[in-house]
Amino acid sequence: VLSAKEAFEKLEKVGEGTYGKVYRAREKATGKIVALKKTRLHEDEEGVPPTTLREVSILRMLSRDPHVVRLMDVKQGQNKEGKTVLYLVFEYMDTDLKKFIRSFRQTGDFIPPQTIKSLMYQLCKGVAFCHGHGILHRDLKPHNLLMDRKTMMLKIADLGLARAFTVPIKKYTHEILTLWYRAPEVLLGATHYSMAVDIWSVACIFAELVTKQALFPGDSELQQLLHIFRLLGTPNEEVWPGVSKLMNWHEYPQWNPQSLSTAVPSLDELGIDLLSQMLKYEPSKRISAKKAMEHPYFDDLDKR
Ligand SMILES: NS(=O)(=O)c1cc(-c2nc3ccccc3s2)cs1
């Protein structure tokens, strides 16, 4: 069996993923272009930990969904220091949603509403599929939503690995993990969070597709919370029973909720309604991905 080194020719690094480096690479035997993700294993014992193997097999199963980036192969290798590395071979997608939004911001154009609707439907579908298999993403953001610009297909990446590898505080490189898409219950230190954390991220991505600006651009955990409170109002026991019992809770300035259309002015009424159901403070009140797909906002989408 060829080691990953011989089997693939690395072309260029495409993303400092949260879990290791990702390269555009060519499979020598077939000429196929793939995304090669090298994941260092922080294990002390020999070989690949069973948890990782379990997670990789979950990832392999989940990537059958058209809205999850397809895992084509897994190869074990050794890096220069002789450490065990795992090479995950994914289908190649030519861009990510972060670059897609930036390209519109730079030209000053708006992303067409029907494009936003199609991307949001695909995202909800991919999230619903993963949630249906009991897998949370935990770190959904434009950077790890991949796109094919020709087909306008959107696929979730970096999925489920959050379960195998504890989410690093800093990104793999010394970049800061962004907090902009983090749900309030996570920021307030809830220990058992639910699939609703991914719906919060989906909502932030939805608003960002419309305005091309981050909805809550906090640069610290406290600032992230204050951004959220200034728009949605400071949460209390009425709107979110149990909020004041969460670990990181303390007295915050009291803000009243603003109407969402102040933050996302060009979104139509149906879009605003869906967004508001995704941004409910109480996690159990937040709309599920499956229910979101049935929202009237998607009625005029050609869902063939
Ligand atoms: N950042 S980018 O140039 O748009 C770009 C990123 C990618 C990635 N493909 C994969 C596949 C799997 C996991 C992470 C990534 S990141 C392919 S192109």
The ligand as a Gaussian input file, in Angstrom:
#p B3LYP/6-31G(d) Opt

LIG

0 1
 N      -10.295000      28.019000       1.662000
 S      -10.631000      27.510000       0.187000
 O       -9.552000      27.821000      -0.709000
 O      -11.865000      28.081000      -0.235000
 C      -10.805000      25.821000       0.219000
 C      -10.946000      25.052000       1.325000
 C      -11.076000      23.690000       0.994000
 C      -11.282000      22.679000       1.964000
 N      -11.651000      21.443000       1.696000
 C      -11.849000      20.695000       2.836000
 C      -12.272000      19.365000       2.896000
 C      -12.460000      18.758000       4.122000
 C      -12.215000      19.437000       5.306000
 C      -11.786000      20.763000       5.276000
 C      -11.611000      21.380000       4.034000
 S      -11.132000      22.989000       3.643000
 C      -11.052000      23.450000      -0.343000
 S      -10.814000      24.940000      -1.194000

